[in-house]
Amino acid sequence: MAGPDLTKTLLYTVNNLLQQEKYKAVLAVLKGFRNGAVYGAKIRAPHALVMTFLFRSGSLKDKLKAILKATYTHSRNLACFVFTYKGLQTLQERCQGKSLQSHSFLAACVGGWLVFGDNNNINSQINMYLLSRILFALSRLAVEKGFIPQPKHDPFPLFATLVWGIVLWLFEYYPHTLQPSLQSSMNYLYHDSNVWHDITDFLVYNKPRTAA
């Protein structure tokens, strides 16, 4: 019976520790690390699975290794960033005795430089994803603060027009400037659809199947 009793005692001690207000800031940093790791794995694994099997060549083992590597990298980086951001935010608040908007900005800048400053495919995708979101957010904030007037008409159609016009122009004439995954997707959509030999690679497959 020592085993179950020890487990109950351990769980009681841990749960009691988690309820201590004096440890809340540190525990929040640790849980942030946990949430970053879990969220990074959740959103990267399905994406890596689909993109790898759609566009990557090689053996099944190589594909699985690529999926695991991408998932691990995304999960680790997000966990480390959340840990760094929340830790620095808490440290600044403790030093100055109150929470300021600058704390969030500075903590995130340091975390971004340390974690997402390495120029690789995963970080590139994450940074570009965030860039599109903050441009939208800053536009809305500029209207909200009165820096630019409220548009009389919905600007979204114009936005869509320019986005698609520019990206296809870049793809057709300067494809090297686009991210490799975007190039692969656009090649599949716009260039591979120009080539076929018979019904099999016109309708069933994208490219003719080679004999093993």
Solvent accessible surface area in square Angstrom, and as a share of the most:
residue,aa,sasa,rsa
1,M,184,0.82
2,A,82,0.63
3,G,44,0.43
4,P,71,0.45
5,D,76,0.39
6,L,127,0.63
7,T,71,0.41
8,K,141,0.60
9,T,80,0.47
10,L,111,0.55
11,L,103,0.51
12,Y,158,0.60
13,T,76,0.44
14,V,64,0.37
15,N,82,0.42
16,N,73,0.37
17,L,78,0.39
18,L,91,0.46
19,Q,142,0.63
20,Q,61,0.27
21,E,135,0.60
22,K,142,0.60
23,Y,85,0.32
24,K,125,0.53
25,A,25,0.19
26,V,92,0.53
27,L,39,0.19
28,A,39,0.30
29,V,15,0.08
30,L,95,0.47
31,K,124,0.53
32,G,7,0.07
33,F,89,0.37
34,R,136,0.50
35,N,66,0.34
36,G,3,0.03
37,A,29,0.23
38,V,53,0.30
39,Y,125,0.47
40,G,0,0.00
41,A,35,0.27
42,K,137,0.58
43,I,73,0.37
44,R,16,0.06
45,A,34,0.26
46,P,72,0.45
47,H,78,0.35
48,A,6,0.05
49,L,87,0.43
50,V,81,0.46
51,M,45,0.20
52,T,13,0.08
53,F,91,0.38
54,L,104,0.52
55,F,69,0.29
56,R,126,0.46
57,S,100,0.65
58,G,50,0.49
59,S,60,0.39
60,L,111,0.55
61,K,145,0.61
62,D,68,0.35
63,K,34,0.14
64,L,83,0.41
65,K,120,0.51
66,A,20,0.15
67,I,16,0.08
68,L,124,0.62
69,K,148,0.63
70,A,20,0.15
71,T,21,0.12
72,Y,133,0.51
73,T,18,0.10
74,H,10,0.05
75,S,16,0.10
76,R,104,0.38
77,N,8,0.04
78,L,32,0.16
79,A,1,0.01
80,C,50,0.30
81,F,41,0.17
82,V,33,0.19
83,F,91,0.38
84,T,28,0.16
85,Y,50,0.19
86,K,61,0.26
87,G,26,0.25
88,L,50,0.25
89,Q,50,0.22
90,T,37,0.22
91,L,102,0.51
92,Q,37,0.16
93,E,76,0.34
94,R,157,0.57
95,C,101,0.60
96,Q,107,0.48
97,G,68,0.65
98,K,122,0.52
99,S,78,0.50
100,L,66,0.33
101,Q,171,0.76
102,S,54,0.35
103,H,3,0.01
104,S,41,0.27
105,F,138,0.58
106,L,92,0.46
107,A,1,0.00
108,A,35,0.27
109,C,61,0.36
110,V,62,0.36
111,G,0,0.00
112,G,23,0.23
113,W,193,0.68
114,L,107,0.53
115,V,21,0.12
116,F,18,0.07
117,G,50,0.48
118,D,94,0.49
119,N,143,0.73
120,N,48,0.25
121,N,99,0.51
122,I,18,0.09
123,N,1,0.01
124,S,30,0.20
125,Q,39,0.17
126,I,20,0.10
127,N,65,0.33
128,M,90,0.40
129,Y,121,0.46
130,L,89,0.44
131,L,90,0.45
132,S,44,0.29
133,R,132,0.48
134,I,88,0.44
135,L,101,0.50
136,F,69,0.29
137,A,53,0.41
138,L,101,0.50
139,S,61,0.39
140,R,162,0.59
141,L,79,0.39
142,A,22,0.17
143,V,36,0.21
144,E,134,0.60
145,K,125,0.53
146,G,60,0.57
147,F,160,0.67
148,I,81,0.41
149,P,117,0.74
150,Q,132,0.59
151,P,58,0.37
152,K,192,0.82
153,H,157,0.70
154,D,103,0.54
155,P,76,0.48
156,F,109,0.46
157,P,83,0.52
158,L,113,0.56
159,F,83,0.35
160,A,32,0.25
161,T,91,0.53
162,L,96,0.48
163,V,64,0.37
164,W,146,0.51
165,G,45,0.44
166,I,91,0.46
167,V,25,0.14
168,L,39,0.20
169,W,131,0.46
170,L,43,0.21
171,F,3,0.01
172,E,81,0.36
173,Y,155,0.59
174,Y,100,0.38
175,P,52,0.33
176,H,139,0.62
177,T,80,0.47
178,L,22,0.11
179,Q,33,0.15
180,P,83,0.52
181,S,34,0.22
182,L,62,0.31
183,Q,43,0.19
184,S,40,0.26
185,S,32,0.21
186,M,9,0.04
187,N,58,0.30
188,Y,94,0.36
189,L,103,0.51
190,Y,77,0.29
191,H,73,0.32
192,D,32,0.16
193,S,68,0.44
194,N,105,0.54
195,V,90,0.52
196,W,131,0.46
197,H,128,0.57
198,D,76,0.39
199,I,112,0.57
200,T,63,0.37
201,D,6,0.03
202,F,121,0.50
203,L,133,0.66
204,V,99,0.57
205,Y,89,0.34
206,N,52,0.27
207,K,126,0.53
208,P,69,0.44
209,R,181,0.66
210,T,128,0.75
211,A,104,0.81
212,A,154,1.19
